Amino acid sequence: TRSPLSASLMRRRRRHKRWVTNSFCSKNDMHVSHVHSTPCRLPCLPSSPRGLASNEKHRFNFNKASSENTDSVLDQERHEFSRAVPVLSIEVDNQPKTVALEIEPLDPGKLQQNQANLSLRHRLVLAQPQLKKGHRLRLPVPLVGPEMEAIQLVIAKAFQGRPSDVVEPGQPFALADTVGHFWEPKDFEALPLELRSVLDETFQEEEREIAHVLEHRFPSGSKLSAAGARQLGVSEERAQAWQSGSALPFKSTPPQYARKPYSSIYTNLSTLILVCVEILRLLKLGKAMPWKRMPWILSPTAIIVKTSPFEDDGLKKRIVYDCTASGVNPHLAQHAEMSLPTILRLLQSMGKDYFMAKSDLKDMFYNFPVRQADWTFLGFSHPVTGQYFVVPFYAMGIGCAPPHCQEFAETVRDIIKDEAERRRLGTSSLPGLESVPRTTAAEGGLAAAQSPQAFTTEVYIDDFQHLTQLLQQGLELFEIGAKVYEILGLIEKVVKREGPARVMTLLGFEFNSTTGVLRIPEAKASEIVLLIRQVIATAHKGGSVPWSILSSLHGKLMWASTGIELGRSYLSAIRRPLDAVATLLSNRLQRANFLIPVYEMLEMVGQLQWWDAAVSCNNGTTQLYINQSGMYDRWSWSGSFGDDVPSDVVQGFTDACPLGGGYLWGSERFRFLWSSRERRHHINVLEAETILRMLRADASSLDHCKLLMWCDNMVTVKAVRKGTSKSPLLTKIVREIRLICLQHKISLCVHHIAGVKNPLADGLSRGLVAARCESWSLNAAIMNRWRSAFQGFDVDAFCDPSGRGKQAPAFCSIVDEPFTHSFFNLKVFAFPPLHLIEHFLKSSLNWRANVLVAVLPVTVALDAGLASCLLHSYGSFQGIFTRTQANHTRPCPAMGFAMGVYDLSARC
């Protein structure tokens, strides 16, 4: 039983602990960490009332924020958020500066972490008035044409005269009373001739569509065949949805909303005509229905224009409906997260030298109808006539359109895969697909496939990818797909059909199935890098970036992260301010005008600089390898220490202690001592820094290698595997490790090793083992002499895996050792590592080389009876040998014993 005195003492301690936690502990503007004894500088955040972050949406209105209070808060924040040097500063050649461990602050303690978690949304909202006075990133905006003033007067008059009778949700309506138009071409004779001609054609198409709907009771663009779906085995529920339309998953009825198209449509006459032409295209396809009554929802629209070689005018134009601003999306039930195929998942379905092919469906969303009861939620206005239109299909902008259409596309994909498997097994085809010719096994068709892995089909919304082992199999899948589309009433855009080929762009990435190289295409990489550097430059100028631009950049990097290993780990700081205020920004204008002060967000800038370097170097190239199943994948190794490791894998060992660090790989050894300031850091940081120093020094020697790293610190192992850590400093180090591997195309796999099994690296770190490097080379002047004496060499028998220090056109290394090779009639130069000399002397007897020149320790050669083969000996002097490290060739210290050059040709 606790005594009263003890309980009282405990209560006082608890009160004291609460008092310390709720206060700012600072000394000379420096926060004191309770974890570390040394104070560390951290930004001091403005205080906010308790509970402020719980419901900011109703507590704040950033358009009515007090200017006086906002200015004072922002000034305080700018003073306390000093513009320090970013984590990875980009040099002129786009190479990031390395982390200098000696000057890095210690990781923050719990007190600083809690203070950093104060409401980010609160601070961003209060800062808006002041941020709008400062520098901001502005993308080029087309100027408003002078002709638009007169055009706007005509448009305003047309919008004022529109009928106001509304089709309310849940109420039945007669098509005869609803479908129609209320404008005449003569009302727009004051407009330019080019625009008038488009409107005249639009009026004629409207009348045609009205007549069709009134006669058939469905739009002319409803081409999907429920009968064809049933014929191919589609479920009755899905076939019925395709016939009568799918129900939008509303959890509640959205309030009435009406807004004309966004102002970007009215920038100039050419843009306005582009929008009118696109609406005319939808009318001709029967995808837009004219209404003479007002739909319950009139969503604002904008247009996306992209260059495309597949369009007649070279421009792909698509109207986007802002269903979030109109209230449709917020009232839709939360749909299950769709499983879209990533580029890695796609490549895991194909092996070496597979053929890739792809086909594309035209206007994918517009193929699938929506039920009549939900039509009134899918309205929009013509930008000139004000005519009401309804899109009775899934449209670009409806939140449930991507997942629903992906499900529909997967149904089509499964039909194609089912027919392909039937042909492999030699069974009967699905009804309607018998007319597609079968390619025999001798011709290399689907019948030649030995297993289901020989071919597959995947789909990404409207993009079907066929991956096959043989060329004819891809062509046969093309024909099967074309027939399936025809039966279902889908339209393939034949001009976009590509392949089969071994080099192709899949899901935006370029892949070579022969070499296994995955890269971002040059144009996309340049676009991403340009936007990243614009944001970074804005941050360096103390400016801000609009929410919409930062969100666009985040989307591009999310796509790139599907191909770059662990790329998604370096998006958290970019995403954080976007998520903080996303619910406050309900329309396109607010998203374009809300500013994010990127100059304060050093972690975000650091991540952007990492992405700049990652995408800039080799266009984010990634090397994939064939796994045990015979399919492409990122290289990994799942064994434990002592298990067999493939011969083409380089193993590295690292260890750190408070005194220093050491590493070894192949024949390389190195050790170093920590400075007094570096020793302050946690051992987890020192272990990761040791791996980083090894890669800084020797990554160029490990180009295109598989590197298996052994480390006896589990925290470091997990951090390198994940690409991030709770420790900011450890994250910086891991970020640079991953960037170096990306730059040198090193496939890195890190495993834990017990300290007792890592004695050599442990001895190096503690200074107990000498750090002599064994794979040195004779200096350039001496090597030139021996090359001249033997008219050059054909093979360097011992070189680093990258071949940088090779002394002949061909070379062997630790991942391709010379002991199993034949060197018949070749001239070979050999400088074996010290621990391989005995193996070399035995193996070289069977090499049958025409010339074999070896560099060996004189004492070892004498014991082997090679005194008569000596050509020249070199004493133990500094500079006799050199070693290539990083980007430099450095002289090596004295070897400690004499070395000789021997002609062993007579022994072969």
Salt bridges, closest charged atoms under 4 A:
GLU56 OE1 - ARG121 NH1 3.74
GLU104 OE1 - LYS732 NZ 2.88
ASP165 OD2 - ARG293 NE 2.98
GLU201 OE2 - LYS284 NZ 2.72
GLU205 OE1 - ARG208 NE 2.85
GLU206 OE1 - HIS181 ND1 2.79
GLU207 OE2 - HIS181 NE2 3.88
GLU209 OE1 - ARG208 NH2 3.28
GLU215 OE2 - HIS216 NE2 3.92
GLU236 OE1 - ARG230 NE 2.86
GLU278 OE2 - ARG281 NH2 2.91
GLU311 OE2 - LYS493 NZ 2.73
ASP313 OD2 - LYS317 NZ 2.86
ASP322 OD2 - ARG591 NH2 3.32
ASP360 OD2 - LYS496 NZ 3.96
ASP363 OD2 - ARG281 NH1 3.05
ASP363 OD1 - ARG318 NH2 3.87
ASP374 OD2 - ARG371 NE 3.01
GLU407 OE1 - ARG238 NH2 3.77
ASP414 OD1 - ARG413 NH2 3.00
ASP418 OD1 - ARG422 NE 3.37
GLU419 OE2 - ARG423 NE 2.74
GLU421 OE2 - ARG424 NH2 2.73
GLU458 OE1 - ARG345 NH2 3.75
GLU458 OE1 - ARG413 NH1 3.41
GLU476 OE2 - ARG423 NH1 3.03
GLU479 OE2 - ARG497 NH1 3.89
GLU486 OE2 - LYS483 NZ 3.57
GLU492 OE1 - ARG497 NH2 3.03
GLU498 OE2 - LYS358 NZ 3.69
GLU510 OE2 - ARG519 NH1 3.17
GLU527 OE2 - LYS556 NZ 2.77
GLU565 OE1 - ARG738 NH1 3.93
ASP579 OD1 - ARG575 NE 2.77
GLU603 OE1 - ARG576 NH1 3.58
ASP612 OD2 - ARG533 NE 3.11
ASP648 OD2 - LYS706 NZ 2.88
GLU668 OE1 - ARG883 NH2 2.87
GLU678 OE2 - ARG693 NH2 2.78
GLU689 OE2 - ARG693 NE 2.97
GLU689 OE2 - ARG696 NH1 3.80
ASP698 OD1 - ARG883 NH2 2.93
ASP703 OD1 - HIS744 ND1 2.79
GLU736 OE2 - ARG696 NE 3.19
ASP762 OD1 - ARG766 NE 2.91
GLU774 OE1 - HIS835 ND1 3.27
ASP816 OD1 - HIS821 NE2 2.85
GLU838 OE2 - LYS842 NZ 3.67
